[in-house]
Amino acid sequence: MSTFTRFSAEEQLRYDKTASVLNNKDLWDTIPGFRYYIGEENSTRYVDVETNFKTDGATIPRWLWWLLPPIGEYTQCTTLHDKLCTTYYIIQVVNGKPTQVKVTRKQIDAILKESMDVLNVTPWKKKIIMAGVNLHRLVNNPTEPKPIALAA
């Protein structure tokens, strides 16, 4: 398991109006940042999500927000996923030195699933989120990071 711990989205996210307007979608700042260990607690592979990282939460079409809003019990997981989708790398400690290691979109999506398992996300919500993520990956075949535009 991971040291990835549950937190309340309302207490840990701050809406960023400027970035939201610039990107034409709702964006929140992550407060505070966190580390997610991949595979098991204190693994040599991890992802750091820095304080003030911009996330849109779960990228769910607005017409489905009544069922699955962008912010919910899975927010820390979707923030982790957003971070990975903007960098396409994880950190792996090699000979005591943290090193960036490139990952594929399929690996990124698997880390999302693992993190939802860690947080015990409601099974039907996890299935819907993973179905959407897998469909996006299969249809759009993303292979490069998609950074979020920041105010100049």
C-alpha positions in Angstrom: 0.0 0.0 0.0 0.9 3.6 -0.2 1.3 6.5 2.2 -1.1 8.2 0.0 -3.7 9.3 2.5 -7.3 10.5 2.2 -8.1 14.1 2.5 -11.1 16.3 2.2 -11.2 18.0 -1.2 -13.0 21.0 0.2 -10.2 21.7 2.7 -7.3 20.9 0.4 -8.2 22.6 -2.9 -8.4 26.3 -3.9 -10.2 27.4 -7.0 -7.9 29.3 -9.4 -10.1 31.7 -11.4 -7.3 33.0 -13.6 -6.0 29.6 -14.6 -9.6 28.4 -15.2 -10.3 31.3 -17.6 -7.0 30.9 -19.4 -7.6 27.1 -19.8 -11.4 27.4 -20.4 -12.1 24.8 -17.7 -12.4 24.7 -13.9 -9.0 24.4 -12.2 -8.0 24.1 -8.5 -4.7 24.5 -6.7 -3.6 21.4 -4.7 -2.8 22.4 -1.1 -0.7 21.0 0.3 1.4 18.9 -2.1 1.8 15.2 -1.5 3.8 12.1 -2.4 2.3 8.9 -3.7 4.5 5.7 -3.4 3.8 3.3 -6.3 3.1 -0.3 -5.4 3.8 -0.2 -1.7 4.6 2.1 1.2 8.0 3.7 1.0 8.6 2.2 -2.5 11.6 3.4 -4.5 9.1 4.6 -7.1 6.9 7.6 -6.4 5.2 10.7 -7.7 5.4 14.1 -6.1 2.5 16.5 -6.6 3.7 19.9 -5.6 1.7 22.5 -3.6 -0.3 24.7 -6.0 -0.3 22.0 -8.8 -3.3 22.8 -11.0 -5.9 20.0 -11.3 -9.4 19.9 -12.9 -10.3 16.9 -10.7 -12.0 14.1 -12.5 -12.3 15.1 -16.2 -16.0 14.3 -16.4 -18.4 15.8 -19.0 -20.5 18.5 -17.2 -23.8 16.7 -18.1 -22.6 13.8 -15.9 -21.6 15.9 -12.9 -24.9 15.0 -11.1 -23.6 11.4 -11.0 -19.9 11.9 -10.8 -18.7 15.4 -10.0 -15.1 16.5 -10.7 -14.4 16.8 -7.0 -15.1 13.8 -4.7 -13.7 10.9 -2.8 -11.3 10.3 -5.7 -9.9 13.8 -6.0 -6.4 13.0 -4.7 -6.3 10.1 -7.2 -7.4 12.3 -10.2 -4.9 15.0 -9.1 -2.1 12.4 -9.2 -3.3 11.3 -12.6 -3.3 14.9 -13.8 0.2 15.3 -12.6 1.4 12.2 -14.4 -0.5 13.3 -17.6 1.4 16.6 -17.6 4.9 15.1 -17.1 4.8 11.4 -18.2 7.4 10.5 -15.6 7.7 9.1 -12.1 10.7 9.2 -9.7 12.7 6.1 -9.2 15.5 5.9 -6.7 18.5 4.3 -8.3 21.7 3.9 -6.2 20.3 6.3 -3.7 19.6 9.0 -6.3 16.1 10.1 -7.3 15.9 9.8 -11.1 13.1 10.7 -13.5 11.8 7.6 -15.4 9.5 8.0 -18.4 6.1 6.1 -18.2 3.5 5.3 -20.8 -0.1 6.5 -20.7 -1.2 3.0 -19.9 1.1 2.9 -16.9 -0.2 6.3 -15.8 -3.8 4.9 -15.9 -2.7 1.8 -14.0 -1.3 4.1 -11.2 -4.7 5.9 -11.1 -6.4 2.6 -10.6 -4.0 1.5 -7.9 -4.5 4.9 -6.1 -8.3 4.5 -6.2 -7.8 1.0 -4.7 -5.6 2.5 -1.9 -8.3 5.1 -1.1 -11.1 2.5 -1.3 -13.0 4.6 -3.8 -16.6 3.3 -4.2 -16.4 0.4 -6.7 -19.0 1.7 -9.1 -17.3 5.2 -9.2 -13.9 3.5 -9.8 -15.4 1.5 -12.7 -16.9 4.5 -14.4 -13.7 6.6 -14.0 -11.5 3.8 -15.3 -13.9 3.1 -18.2 -13.7 6.8 -19.2 -9.9 6.9 -18.8 -9.4 3.7 -20.8 -11.8 4.9 -23.5 -9.9 8.2 -23.8 -6.6 6.4 -24.0 -7.9 4.0 -26.7 -9.7 6.7 -28.8 -7.2 9.5 -28.5 -3.9 7.6 -28.0 -2.2 10.3 -26.0 1.6 9.8 -26.0 2.9 13.2 -24.9 2.4 15.3 -21.8 -0.4 17.8 -21.9 0.7 20.7 -19.7 -1.7 23.2 -18.2 -1.4 26.8 -19.4 -0.4 29.1 -16.6 -0.9 32.9 -16.5 2.0 34.9 -17.8 
